[in-house]
Amino acid sequence: MPHLRSPIPLPGRAFRLSRRCLPALIALPLLARGAKAAGDGSLAGVVERGRLRVLNGPTMAVPAEARGAGRRVHDSFNAAIAQRLAEELGVGCDLVVMPPTGTLPALIRGEGDVALPALLSPRNASRVLLAQPHAIMDAVILSASPRRLRGPESLAGLRVGLLASHAQAFGDDAGIPAAALVSRVPDLSAMEDALLAEEVEAALLPTPQARALAARNPGAGLSPRFTLRTFTYAPALRFGAHDLLRAINASLAEMLHDGELAALFRRETGLPLPPMAPL
């Protein structure tokens, strides 16, 4: 997926005097003292700029069109979360679509305020601040193999595709058994091609992506076989952006408590949101 050179502006509401905006209001004295606002990733910087810059990677994205019509993917769930977070801060939202493994490096370089989504893993936690989790998905084995695949041990000797973004977050195997032959694949489109060409015999993918690839290729025999692990996702911020982290955590906790998060998740993924405890 190419990195869009310009952000996609999403409409934002005017700044609101509500309890949800208290974190932003707390930052205003910082602005008066001349806080560095241009690109430091702080809440004060976001409020002064009037825009929340959200880097969106395709970790949860699914194909946007039928097979053969194009290679675009879309991540409507995280786009909706980005918009809601910006609204809660009383600012506009700029959504910047990133390549599969480019989101966190771009965040660390200061090209955005928040990265959505980021996988919760020790590797990622050593690189960025991870906020309140906002999504959990089963990661399933997708395959057209005639073999009965019913558990990790059944992957022994199979060529199993692993997305580069998952390897970046979890390591070279992401929990795939050592007896399998792991092949790192750059993105979802390449994974689809590898499965259809039988360059890999199975793939580890979040459930919506596995379902989408199976539906796009009805004659290929692809089907999700079993859950290997779960993936948990959260917004990521740069180290030091603790005020913005607190504001985002407060917004997500309220969305979780009032059911809005679950409703958005079901609407955009077709799945129920598993139970999550707020921070």
C-alpha positions as CSV (number, residue, x, y, z in Angstrom):
1,M,0.0,0.0,0.0
2,P,1.6,3.3,-1.0
3,H,2.1,6.0,1.6
4,L,-0.2,8.9,0.7
5,R,1.8,12.1,0.4
6,S,-1.0,14.2,1.9
7,P,-3.2,13.4,4.8
8,I,-6.9,12.7,4.4
9,P,-8.7,15.5,6.3
10,L,-11.6,14.2,8.3
11,P,-14.2,16.7,9.5
12,G,-14.0,17.7,13.2
13,R,-16.4,19.4,15.5
14,A,-15.7,22.8,17.0
15,F,-14.0,22.7,20.4
16,R,-16.7,21.7,23.0
17,L,-16.9,22.7,26.6
18,S,-17.8,19.2,28.0
19,R,-16.4,16.8,30.5
20,R,-15.0,14.9,27.7
21,C,-12.8,17.9,26.7
22,L,-11.3,18.3,30.2
23,P,-8.0,16.8,29.2
24,A,-7.7,19.3,26.4
25,L,-8.6,22.2,28.6
26,I,-6.0,21.2,31.1
27,A,-3.4,21.6,28.4
28,L,-4.3,25.3,27.7
29,P,-2.0,26.7,30.4
30,L,0.8,24.9,28.7
31,L,0.0,26.7,25.5
32,A,0.2,30.0,27.3
33,R,3.6,29.2,28.5
34,G,4.8,28.5,25.0
35,A,4.8,24.7,24.9
36,K,6.4,23.2,21.8
37,A,3.4,22.5,19.7
38,A,4.5,22.0,16.1
39,G,5.4,18.3,16.2
40,D,6.2,17.2,19.8
41,G,3.2,14.8,19.9
42,S,1.8,16.4,23.1
43,L,-1.8,17.1,23.9
44,A,-0.9,20.8,24.0
45,G,0.6,20.5,20.5
46,V,-2.6,18.8,19.1
47,V,-4.9,21.4,20.6
48,E,-2.8,24.4,19.3
49,R,-2.6,22.8,15.9
50,G,-6.3,22.0,15.9
51,R,-5.7,18.7,14.2
52,L,-4.9,15.1,15.4
53,R,-2.5,13.5,13.0
54,V,-3.3,9.7,12.9
55,L,-1.1,7.3,11.1
56,N,-3.2,4.4,9.8
57,G,-1.5,1.0,9.0
58,P,-3.3,-1.8,7.2
59,T,-2.9,-4.4,10.1
60,M,-6.7,-4.7,10.4
61,A,-7.6,-3.7,6.8
62,V,-9.6,-5.8,4.4
63,P,-9.8,-5.7,0.6
64,A,-11.9,-2.9,-0.6
65,E,-13.0,-4.4,-3.9
66,A,-13.7,-7.7,-5.6
67,R,-10.9,-9.9,-6.8
68,G,-9.5,-8.4,-10.1
69,A,-11.1,-5.0,-9.5
70,G,-8.1,-3.5,-7.7
71,R,-5.6,-3.9,-4.9
72,R,-6.9,-1.3,-2.4
73,V,-7.6,-2.2,1.2
74,H,-9.6,-0.2,3.7
75,D,-9.7,0.0,7.5
76,S,-13.0,1.6,8.3
77,F,-12.9,0.6,12.0
78,N,-9.7,2.5,12.8
79,A,-10.7,5.4,10.6
80,A,-13.9,5.7,12.7
81,I,-11.9,5.4,16.0
82,A,-9.5,8.1,14.8
83,Q,-12.4,10.4,14.0
84,R,-14.0,9.8,17.4
85,L,-10.7,10.5,19.3
86,A,-10.3,13.8,17.5
87,E,-13.9,14.7,18.2
88,E,-13.4,14.0,21.9
89,L,-10.3,16.3,21.9
90,G,-12.3,19.0,20.1
91,V,-10.0,19.0,17.0
92,G,-10.0,17.9,13.4
93,C,-8.5,14.6,12.2
94,D,-5.9,14.0,9.5
95,L,-5.7,10.3,8.6
96,V,-2.5,9.3,6.8
97,V,-2.4,5.9,5.3
98,M,0.9,4.1,5.8
99,P,2.6,1.0,4.3
100,P,2.4,-2.2,6.4
101,T,5.6,-1.8,8.4
102,G,5.9,2.0,8.2
103,T,3.5,3.2,10.8
104,L,5.5,2.9,14.0
105,P,8.8,4.1,12.4
106,A,6.9,7.2,11.1
107,L,5.4,7.8,14.5
108,I,8.8,7.6,16.2
109,R,10.1,10.1,13.6
110,G,7.3,12.5,14.6
111,E,5.3,12.3,11.5
112,G,2.1,11.8,13.4
113,D,0.6,12.0,16.9
114,V,-1.0,8.6,17.1
115,A,-0.6,5.3,15.2
116,L,-3.8,3.2,14.7
117,P,-3.8,0.3,15.1
118,A,-0.7,-1.1,16.8
119,L,-0.4,-4.7,18.0
120,L,0.2,-5.2,21.7
121,S,3.5,-7.0,22.0
122,P,6.7,-6.7,24.1
123,R,8.5,-5.6,20.9
124,N,6.1,-2.8,20.3
125,A,6.0,-1.8,24.0
126,S,9.7,-1.3,23.9
127,R,9.4,1.2,21.0
128,V,6.3,3.2,21.7
129,L,3.6,4.0,24.3
130,L,0.6,1.8,24.0
131,A,-2.8,3.1,25.0
132,Q,-6.0,1.4,26.2
133,P,-6.7,-1.7,23.9
134,H,-9.5,-1.0,21.5
135,A,-9.9,-4.2,19.6
136,I,-9.2,-8.0,20.0
137,M,-9.4,-10.5,17.1
138,D,-8.8,-14.2,16.7
139,A,-5.8,-14.8,14.4
140,V,-6.7,-17.9,12.4
141,I,-5.0,-20.3,10.0
142,L,-6.4,-19.8,6.5
143,S,-5.7,-22.6,4.0
144,A,-6.9,-24.5,1.0
145,S,-4.9,-27.6,1.9
146,P,-6.7,-31.0,1.7
147,R,-5.0,-31.9,5.0
148,R,-7.1,-31.8,8.2
149,L,-5.7,-28.7,10.0
150,R,-7.1,-28.7,13.5
151,G,-4.4,-27.5,15.8
152,P,-0.8,-26.1,15.9
153,E,0.7,-29.6,15.5
154,S,-1.0,-30.1,12.2
155,L,1.1,-27.3,10.6
156,A,4.3,-29.3,10.8
157,G,6.1,-29.2,7.5
158,L,3.6,-26.8,5.9
159,R,4.7,-23.5,4.3
160,V,2.8,-20.9,6.4
161,G,2.7,-17.2,5.4
162,L,3.2,-14.5,8.0
163,L,2.6,-10.8,7.2
164,A,5.7,-8.6,7.7
165,S,3.8,-6.3,10.1
166,H,3.0,-9.3,12.4
167,A,6.6,-10.4,12.3
168,Q,7.7,-6.9,13.1
169,A,5.4,-6.9,16.2
170,F,5.9,-10.4,17.5
171,G,9.1,-11.9,16.0
172,D,9.8,-14.1,13.1
173,D,7.2,-16.8,13.9
174,A,4.4,-14.8,15.8
175,G,3.6,-18.0,17.6
176,I,3.6,-20.3,14.5
177,P,5.0,-23.7,15.6
178,A,8.7,-24.2,14.9
179,A,7.9,-27.4,12.9
180,A,6.1,-25.2,10.3
181,L,8.1,-23.5,7.5
182,V,7.4,-19.8,8.0
183,S,7.5,-17.4,5.0
184,R,7.4,-13.7,5.6
185,V,5.0,-11.9,3.2
186,P,5.0,-8.1,2.7
187,D,1.3,-7.4,2.7
188,L,-2.2,-8.7,2.3
189,S,-2.3,-8.6,-1.5
190,A,1.0,-10.5,-1.7
191,M,-0.4,-13.1,0.8
192,E,-3.5,-13.6,-1.4
193,D,-1.3,-14.1,-4.4
194,A,1.0,-16.5,-2.5
195,L,-2.0,-18.6,-1.3
196,L,-3.5,-18.8,-4.8
197,A,-0.2,-19.7,-6.4
198,E,0.4,-22.3,-3.6
199,E,3.6,-20.6,-2.7
200,V,2.4,-20.9,0.8
201,E,-0.1,-23.6,2.0
202,A,-1.5,-21.6,4.9
203,A,-1.5,-18.1,6.3
204,L,-1.9,-16.6,9.8
205,L,-4.4,-13.8,9.5
206,P,-7.0,-11.9,11.7
207,T,-10.4,-13.4,11.2
208,P,-11.9,-10.5,9.0
209,Q,-8.9,-10.7,6.6
210,A,-9.1,-14.5,6.4
211,R,-12.9,-14.3,5.7
212,A,-12.4,-11.6,3.1
213,L,-9.8,-13.6,1.1
214,A,-11.9,-16.7,1.2
215,A,-15.0,-14.7,0.0
216,R,-13.0,-13.1,-2.8
217,N,-11.8,-16.4,-4.1
218,P,-14.8,-18.8,-3.9
219,G,-13.3,-21.4,-6.2
220,A,-9.9,-21.6,-4.4
221,G,-11.1,-23.7,-1.5
222,L,-9.8,-21.3,1.1
223,S,-11.3,-21.5,4.5
224,P,-10.3,-20.5,8.1
225,R,-9.3,-23.8,9.9
226,F,-8.6,-22.9,13.5
227,T,-7.6,-20.1,15.8
228,L,-3.9,-20.1,16.5
229,R,-3.7,-17.0,18.8
230,T,-5.4,-13.7,19.5
231,F,-4.2,-10.3,18.4
232,T,-4.9,-7.3,20.6
233,Y,-4.7,-3.8,19.2
234,A,-4.3,-0.3,20.7
235,P,-3.4,3.2,19.7
236,A,0.4,3.9,19.9
237,L,2.1,7.2,20.8
238,R,5.6,8.4,21.1
239,F,7.4,8.2,24.4
240,G,6.9,11.3,26.4
241,A,3.3,12.0,25.1
242,H,1.8,11.1,28.5
243,D,-0.8,13.9,28.5
244,L,-2.2,12.8,25.1
245,L,-2.0,9.2,26.2
246,R,-4.2,10.0,29.3
247,A,-6.7,11.9,27.1
248,I,-7.0,9.0,24.6
249,N,-7.3,6.4,27.4
250,A,-10.1,8.4,29.0
251,S,-12.0,8.6,25.7
252,L,-11.5,4.9,24.9
253,A,-12.5,3.9,28.4
254,E,-15.8,5.9,28.1
255,M,-16.5,4.5,24.6
256,L,-16.0,1.0,26.1
257,H,-18.2,1.7,29.1
258,D,-21.1,3.1,27.1
259,G,-21.0,0.4,24.4
260,E,-20.0,2.7,21.5
261,L,-16.7,0.8,21.0
262,A,-18.5,-2.5,20.7
263,A,-21.1,-1.1,18.3
264,L,-18.4,0.4,16.0
265,F,-16.4,-2.9,16.1
266,R,-19.5,-5.0,15.1
267,R,-20.5,-2.5,12.4
268,E,-17.1,-2.4,10.7
269,T,-15.9,-6.0,11.2
270,G,-19.1,-8.0,11.5
271,L,-17.8,-9.5,14.8
272,P,-18.7,-9.1,18.5
273,L,-16.0,-7.3,20.5
274,P,-14.5,-9.7,23.1
275,P,-14.6,-8.5,26.7
276,M,-12.0,-5.9,27.5
277,A,-11.2,-4.3,30.8
278,P,-10.5,-0.5,30.7
279,L,-7.2,0.7,32.0
